[in-house]
Amino acid sequence: MGFFAPTERNKPVNDRRRPPYYDPTLGHGRLFSSVQAAEQVSTQDATKFEKEPPKVTKLDNQLTVASIENASLISRVGIAVKAGARFEHAGYNGITHFFRNALAVTTATTHCVSVVRELQKYGCNLSCTSNREYIFYQVEGTRDTIERGVDMMTTVLSEPLYYKHEIAGVANLVNLDVQSLSPEAMVMEDLHATAFTGGMANSIYCPQHQISNINADMMHAYRLSLFKEPRMAFVGLGVNSDFLVERAKQYPASLGLLGTPKEIPSKYVGGESRVQTGGDLAYAFLVTEGPSMTSKDAAAAAVLQYVMGMGSVVKYSPGIVSRLGKAVNTAVGNDNFAVSAVNLPYSDTGLFGFSVTGNASDIGTIVKAAAAEFASVTKAGAISDEAVNNAKNRLKSALHMEYDDTANLINSMAVESLTTGNVTEVAALSQIVDSVSTADVVNVAKKTINGKPTLASRGNLSWMPRLVDLM
């Protein structure tokens, strides 16, 4: 957890947790049933559940099962599949965006209306998110309803039919997502398309021209080739490990059907992307290749990110107290900008650098000041022990706050259990952070900041310098 996936603030993930589709024929059933379920479970004594440390089990079919029994009255169970956007081969670009929106679909045993009705009846919430490497399905419910919620989630995963008219409805939702993308989201996609070749260059959003091309046959082919036990993790919070293992054994992930996972090699190449859209603002990322999730430099890179600064930590504050913020404020003379260090680790590579947003007329000064501040930390004595200690304290605080959200925690459990075969508790992560020395941070700064750069910019670029002017 923690260092094994991008933080909530900057991870490239469509994290809008869409509620189950609303069916007007059901009235206010979900609200009533949720309250009713809560009343039923509120009579239970939380102390009767014994807490359990993280447990990771590998089944005979290579399905990974990970759980933490935290004695909560609310349970969350998820399935993570190593089938994110980087595995979309030619002609299938954007299909994972369809999977994120294809929850209420008819299955071999359940009509789409029944999927929604059952979730509402038992007060459960089913959601799906994804990033460049994983698709995450999650269901949340009370202790006495989570089993039924898991039934619905596994049904949607293992036996969807993807009728033509349902795919058309999903396409409308995908189109709405694409039409409402923010400039920050689009420049993030520009960044990956420029920095990498191969699968890592794929966008997590469906290209506009591709929306009408995705069909049921493609959905089935993608699912059957990638939704296989060795690529999946069955994870749970607030559930007994024995219960979760038994449910995982009952789940027919690949159904024994044909299909071969296709790995698309990726390589960091760097470069420059400029998309002129006009307006009053400009947005930019300047990064180099950073450590991967499992790199020995992962923890040091996370600390370095907080040494440089993560922007404002107080709502509506100017955010100029960080190292980057002070440098840019001095150069620009105002606080009409946003700047933050960026650390995006993936399974085999990563990106490290900074992002900026500002008035178009100031963007050249902003980017140059931030780039100069990044370059300065590679010099001897530029990073003090005090700065590293302060950064470690902020990082530990961020880790604890991030995992207060069980949705973040369960996703990190899934990624780490698939990547390393373990699940690390927050207390252990804090110890790893404490073990990072100033020398470690300096070394990772030299490795990353002196690497081959990637510059992606979007907006009004009339005053935006080119990469050759910055390096």
N, C-alpha and C positions, 0 to 999 in steps of 0.2 A: 504494500500500500504506500501512499505518499509519493515516494520517488519513482514508483513503478508506472505511473500514469500522469499525464498532464494535470495540473491543478485545475480546480473548477473555474478559476478566474480566466485562464487562457487556453483551456483544452479545446481542440477542434471538434466539437461535438454538437449535434443538434439536440439540445438538452431541454426542449420544451416538452414537458410531460403531458401529452395530450390525454384528456380524460376519455372514458368510453364514449362512443358516439351516442348522442341523445336521441332517443326514440320517443316522439310525442305521444304515442299510444300508451306509454308506460306511466304517464303523469309524473308524480313526485316519488315514485317507488324507491329510487335509490336513496334519496334522503331519508325516507321513513325506515327503510330496511337497515341503513347504516346506523341510525340512531338506535333502532331496536337491537341490532347486533352489539352495539357498544354497551347498551344497558345489560344485555345478557352476560357479556364478558366482564363488566365492571364488578360483578359480584364475586369474581374469582380472586383469590389471594395470590398476589405476585410472588410472595415468599415461598410458595410451594414449588416453584420452578427453580431448579438448581443451575447456577451458572456453570458453563463449560468453556474451557479455553478453545481457541481455534483448532479445528480438526480437518485434515485433508485426507481423502481416501481416493485411491485409483481403482476403479472397478475392472473386472476382467476384460470388458470391452473397451478399456482405455478412457472411459468417461471419468472426468475429475469431479469429485464431490467435496465441497468445502462448507463448513458451517461454524457459526458462533452462537452458542446459547447464552443470551444476555438477560434472560428472565423477564423480557418485556411482554406485555399483554398484546402488543401488536407484532405480528410476524411479517417478514418480507422474504420471498423466495424468488430467485432469478435464474435465468439460463443465459450464459454468454456463449456466443459462437464466434470463432475466429473466421469471420466472413465479411469483414468491413470493406470499405470502398477500395482498398488497395488490391483486392482480389477480383475486381471487376475487369474481365478481359474485353477485348475489342468487341463492340456491338452491345455490351451490357452496361455501359457507363450510366450511372444514376440508378441502378436497380435497387441498391440498398436504401435509397431514399423512399422507394415504393414499399419496401419491407417495413420501414418505420411507421408508415401510415396504414398498413394492411393488417390491422388487428381485428376489426369486426368483420370477418369474412366467413362465408359458409364453409363448413368442414364436412368430412365424410359422414359424421354422426350428428352434427349440430348446425342448425340454420343460423345465419348471421344475427337475426333478431334474438334467437335464444342465447347466443353468446353474451349479448348485452344484457338480456333479461336475467341470466344467471348471475352475472357479476353484480348487477343492481340488487338482486334478491339477497345475496349474501354480504353485501356491503364491501365488496372487494374492488380494488383499483388495478387495472392492467395497463402497462405502459411499455413502450419500446423506444430506445435511443440507440445511436450508433456513432462510431467515429471511424477513423481510417483503417482500423484493424479489427474491430469487434462490433457485433450487434448484440445489444443487451435487452432481454425481455425480463420484466419484473411484475410480480403481483403482490399486493399488500392487503392484509386482512387481519382480523382478530384471530386469536388462538383457535377458536371453535369454527372458524369459517375458512381458514387458509388452505385446508386440504381441498375444499371445493374450488377455491381460486386456482390452485396448482393444476387441478384437473382441466380447467378451462384454458390455462396458459399452454399446457402440453398438447392439448387438442389443437389449438391454433397453430402450434409449431409443427406438429407431426402429420396432420392430415388436412391441410387447407385445399380447397378446390379451385379458388381463384376464378370465379365465373367472370365472363366478359363484362357484364354490367357492373360488377363490383370493382373490377380493375379500373373501369372508366371513372367510378367515383373516387377511387384512390388517386387517379391521375389528376382529378380536379384539386384535391388537397395538395398534391405535390406542386402543381402549378401555382397555387396560392402561396405556398412556402417560397417558391423561387421568385415570384413577383414581389414578395415583401422582404427579401433579403436586405440587410443593412450594408452600408459601405464597408464596415469593419469586417463583416462575414465574407464579403466578396474579395477583399484584399488578402484575407487569410487563405482563400482558395488560390488566388494568384500566386501567393508566396510558395505554396507547395507545388504548384504546376511548374514554377520556375526553378525551384531548388532541386527537384528530383526528376529522374527519368524512371519509367516503369510504373508499377502500381501505386507508389507513394505520391505520384503526381495527380492521381485521380481525385476528383472533387467529391465531397460527401453529399453534395446536392446534385440533382439530376439536371443535366444541360437542357435548356429550353427546347432545343430541336429534337431531343431524345424522348420527351415525355409521351408523345403519341406513338412511339415505337415499342415501348415496353408492353409485353402481353403475358398471358397466363403461361404459355409454354416456356417463356424465358424465366418466369418466376419459379416454375417447377424445376427447370434444369439447374438453375443457380442453387436452389435449396438442396436438391439431391446430390449435387457434387460437393457441397461445402458443409452442410449440416450433418456432420458425422461425429461419432463419439470422441475420437481422439482430439478433435478440435473444439470440444464443448466442455463447459464447466456448469455444474448444477450447484448453486450456492444458496445459503439460507442464513437469516438472522432471526433470532427469537424462535428457533425451532430446534428440536432434539436431533442430534447427529444421526441416531439410529433411524429415526423417522425419515430423514432426508435421504439416507442411503437406500432405504427400501423403496421410496418413491422414485429415486433415480434408476433403480434396477427395472422398474416397470415401464420406463419411458423408452419407446422405440424410436431412437433418434433418426437413424438412416433407413430404417425399415428394410434393410438388406437389399435395397435397390442399387442399380448401377450408377456410376458417377465417380469421376476421379478429381480430387482437389487440384486446382491449377495455381501454382505459385508463380507470381510475376516478379522477376528480379527488379530491384530498385537500386538506384545509385544516386548519391548526392553529387550534383554537378555545379550548382550555383548559377548566377547570372542576374539579369535585370528584366523587370516587367514594369511597363508604364501603361496605365489605362486612363486616358483623358476623358473626364465626364463633365467638366465644368463645375460651377457652383462656387461657394465661398470657402470651402474647406478642402484639405488634402489629408490623406491617410497613407502611412508607409510602415513597412517592416524592413529592418536591416539585420540580417542574421548570418551566422556561419553554422557549420555542422557541429552539433553538440553530442554529449554522451547519450547512449541508449539507456533503457530502463535497467538493464542488468549490469551496466558498466560499473567498475570500481569508482568512477568519478561521478556517479549519479548524485550521491549525497552532497559532494562538494559543489557541484553545479547548482543544486537547489539552494545551498547557502549563498553562493555567488549571486544568484538572482535577487536575493533579499539584501545583499550588500549594495547592489546597484539601485534597487528600489522597485516597488510594485505599484507605484502610483499612490493615489489617495486611499487611506484606510478609514477616513472619517467622511461620512456622507456630506456632499456639497462643499467639502473643504477644497482649497486650491491644489493640494497634492504636490507642493514644491519642497517638502521637507526631506525627500529622498535625495540620494547622491545625484541621480540623473535629473531630478526635478530642480535642484539648486543650480546645477550647471546650465540647464536650459533657461531658467528664469534669469540668471545673470546675463546670458547672451541676448535674450529677447527683450528683457525689461518689463515683462508683464506675465500674468499667469493664465493667459488665454490659450492654453494648450493642455494636452494629456500625454504623458510619457511613462512607459513601464518596461522593465526588463521582461524578457520572454524566455521560457524554458519549456520545450516540448519534446520530452523523451518518448521514443517508440521502441519496439522490441529489438530492432537491429540498428537504429540510427537515432538522430535527434536534431533539433534546431535550437540555437541559443543566440540571443541578441536583444533587440528592443523594438517596441512599436511606438509610433507617435501619431498624434492627431493635432491639427492646428489650423489657423487661418492660412489661406493659400499664400498670402504675401509674406508670411513669417516662416513657412515650412522649410525653406532653405536654411535659415539660421538655426531652426530647431533641430533638424537632422544633423547638421554639421556639429552643433554643440554636443548632442548626444553621442555621436560617433567619436568625437574627440575625447569625451569622458570615458567611454569604453576603452579606447586605446590607452588612456593614461593608467589604467589599473594593471597593465602588464609591466609597468616599470617598478624597479626595486623600491620597497617601502610604501607603495601606493595604497596597500590594504593593511590597515592596522589590526592588532588583536582586538581592540575595543569594537571596531566596526564588525568584525567577524562574530564576536560574542553577541552583539546586538542583533545581528542578522539571524543567528541561531535561535535566539529567544523568539523573534518574530515568526520564524519558520515553524518552531514547535507549537506556538500559539495557533498558527494557521492550520496545522495538521489536526489539532484537537477540534477546532471549530469546523473544519471540513468534514470530519467523521462523526460530528453530531448529526449530520444528515445521513440517514441510513441508506439512501439511494446512492450516495457517493461511496459509502463504505462497502456496500455489497458489490458494486462495480469493480472497485479496487481489489476486493477479495477474489473475484473471478479472474481478473487479469493476472494477478500475482500467482494464484494457484496454477493457472495454465502455463505461465512463463517460468516459474521457479519450482513449483510443486509445494510451496509453503504459503502460509498466511501470517503476516507479521502484525502484531498488535501495536497500537499507537505508542504505548509505553516503550516498547522495543525500538520503534522508529525514533523516539526522542533520544534514546541512548546512542543510536547511530549518528544523529545530528550532533550530539555532544562530543562524539569522538572525532569530528572533523576539525582539523587544525588550520591555522592561517596559511601554512605552507601548502596544504592540500588545495585551498581556495586559490592561492596564487598560481599553482601549477595548472589547475583546470582553466583559469583565466587565460594563461599564455597559450594553452592548447587550442582553445575555442576561438578567442578573439582574433588570433593571428591566422585563422583559417581562411579558406576561400569564401568570399561573401556572396550573399544573395540580397538584392534590393527589389522589393515589390511596392509599387505606389499606385494610388488611384485618387481621382478627384480632380481638382483644378491644379494642374501640374506646371503652370506657367513659371513658377519660381522654384520648382523642385529640381535639385541638382541631380546629375547622373552619377552612376556608380563610380566612374572614372574620376569624378571630381571629389569624391569622398575618400577614396582609398589612395 
